[in-house]
Amino acid sequence: MLSMTVLGVTDPREWGPSGWAADAIPHLAYGFATALFLDAFNG
């Protein structure tokens, strides 16, 4: 699987603060939800 940068779809070097926030916030939410699930699952 190729990255979106390699495919020429996007270039993170051209992103402003709002672009970085739009990328980072869902990743942080996913990581937080995964950590909560694993914590609950492992007791």
BAMIRO-173142 format. One record per residue (C-alpha): residue number from 1; x, y negated, z. Coordinates in Angstrom, 1 decimal. Layout:
BAMIRO-173142
SITE_seq_east_north_up
SITE_NUM_X_Y_Z;
...
END
This chain:
BAMIRO-173142
SITE_seq_east_north_up
SITE_1_0.0_0.0_0.0;
SITE_2_1.4_-3.4_-1.0;
SITE_3_1.1_-6.6_1.0;
SITE_4_-1.0_-9.4_-0.2;
SITE_5_2.1_-11.6_-0.6;
SITE_6_3.8_-9.0_-2.9;
SITE_7_0.6_-8.8_-5.0;
SITE_8_0.7_-12.6_-5.3;
SITE_9_-2.7_-13.0_-3.6;
SITE_10_-1.4_-15.3_-0.8;
SITE_11_1.8_-16.9_0.4;
SITE_12_1.9_-17.5_4.2;
SITE_13_4.7_-20.0_3.7;
SITE_14_2.1_-22.3_2.3;
SITE_15_-0.4_-21.9_5.1;
SITE_16_-1.2_-24.8_7.4;
SITE_17_-2.3_-24.5_11.1;
SITE_18_-5.9_-23.6_10.2;
SITE_19_-4.7_-20.9_7.8;
SITE_20_-2.5_-19.4_10.5;
SITE_21_-5.4_-19.6_13.1;
SITE_22_-7.7_-17.9_10.6;
SITE_23_-5.2_-15.1_10.3;
SITE_24_-4.1_-14.8_13.9;
SITE_25_-7.4_-15.0_15.8;
SITE_26_-9.0_-11.8_14.3;
SITE_27_-5.7_-9.9_14.9;
SITE_28_-5.6_-11.1_18.5;
SITE_29_-9.3_-10.1_19.0;
SITE_30_-8.7_-6.7_17.5;
SITE_31_-5.7_-6.1_19.8;
SITE_32_-7.5_-7.3_22.9;
SITE_33_-10.5_-5.0_22.1;
SITE_34_-8.2_-2.1_21.4;
SITE_35_-6.4_-2.6_24.7;
SITE_36_-9.7_-2.8_26.6;
SITE_37_-10.9_0.4_25.0;
SITE_38_-7.6_2.3_25.7;
SITE_39_-7.6_1.1_29.3;
SITE_40_-11.2_2.3_29.8;
SITE_41_-10.6_5.5_28.0;
SITE_42_-7.4_6.4_29.9;
SITE_43_-9.1_5.5_33.2;
END
